[in-house]
Amino acid sequence: MRGDDVRTGELFSYVDLEDRVRRGHPLRAIRLIVNEALGSLEGAFAALYSPIGRPSIAPEKLLRAMLLQAFYSIRSERLLMERLEYDLLFRWFVGIGIDDAAWNHSVFSKNRDRLLEGDIAAKFLSAILAQTKVKALLSTDHFSVDGTLIEAWASMKSIKPKDGPKDGSGEPAAAGGGRNAEADFHGDRRSNKTHASTTDPEARLYKKGKGKEAKLCFMGHGLMENRHGLLVDACLTQADGHAERVAALHMIEPRADRPHAITLGADKAYDTEDFVNELRSMKVTPHVTQNANGRRSAIDGRTTRHRGYVVSLRIRKRIEEAFGWIKTIAGQDKTKFRGRDRVGWAFTLTAAAYNLVRLPKLLAVST
């Protein structure tokens, strides 16, 4: 049963949380945007819960708490609940009263997992962008795309041969010597075709470039509008050499259905003939950096001769600011979740959190 998103006031206490948060605090403007977005998701929340049974933690409170976890770089649910126990600002933002007990961290995690079923993170991001005051800030013609590696919550020692010995559950049998046994990987060739992680089988071995070490990773993707550098879409895939281009086409396609052409900026990893031709077939002008690494670029003079091409190449680098915040401040450099769905959910929510951090100043300037 879904819990109520109601905060008790001064019923049993002389302390009113509303008076303890200064009027100009940045979280006040953020909370207004968040509450409007959550209000539009009422139907999505109702579909996730049974009308009978014990009340759960309200999904609105769950999402507000998870946003605080991203804003303040809190690395675990246990520490988040500890902070919620004594921090009046956190209690005010989440919506729990001064006399209410903070939740148990395991109860919080169990309730949070229910939100995975309704793809709430993506709907929450869309609900923020759909608000009239936010929508006025967004460009509908010029976009940039990029991808970034998200390290999996799995050790390299968890990688075992797929055709190796199995245990009673059908999983690859663990080697002797305990959970963290000594291992010598020198000369041991491993690839995604022959090996897989027993901790997170959906993670893939991937390296950034020649001479770099391979890690168990996922790949996060973002689509940015070029006017103010806000993320308008985010998704996560398994890490491979084609994932960036496939995800880019998936994210730009819904925005390509318009009478005039739009532009998509990207780095040289997207400079392939099939990707560029696919964009042009969708009436999307490919503002892709030319890859002059010993091969012919798919970008020619019909694109590079325009002044807008140079502008797109300059602006597209701003998407790295979003990835930098998501990975360092919001803690997604190495995920704390396992499985593509759970890691992708967290990545999309932190993309929404990045927008929320930037929106108050942008809205203040535009009014």
Buried (B, 14 or more C-beta within 10 A) or exposed (E): EBBEBEBBEBEEEEEEBEEEBEEEEEBBBBBBBBBBBBEBBEEBBEEBBEEEEEEBBBBBBBBBBBBBBBBBEBEEBBEBBBBBEEBEBBBBBBBBBBEBEBBEBEEBBEBBEBBBEBBBBBBBBBBBBEBEBBEEBBBEBBBBBBBBBBBBBBBBBBBBEEEEEEEEEEEBEBEEEEEEEEEEEEEEEBEBEEBBBBBBBBBBBBEEEEEEEBBBBBBBBBBBBBBBBBBBBBBBBBBBEEBBBBBBBBBBEEBBEEEEEBBBBBBBBBBBEEBBEBBBEBEBBBBBBBBEEEEEBBBEEEBEEBEBBEBBBEBBEBBBEBBEBBBEBBBBBEBEBBBBBBBBBBBBBBBBBBBBBBBBEBBEEEE
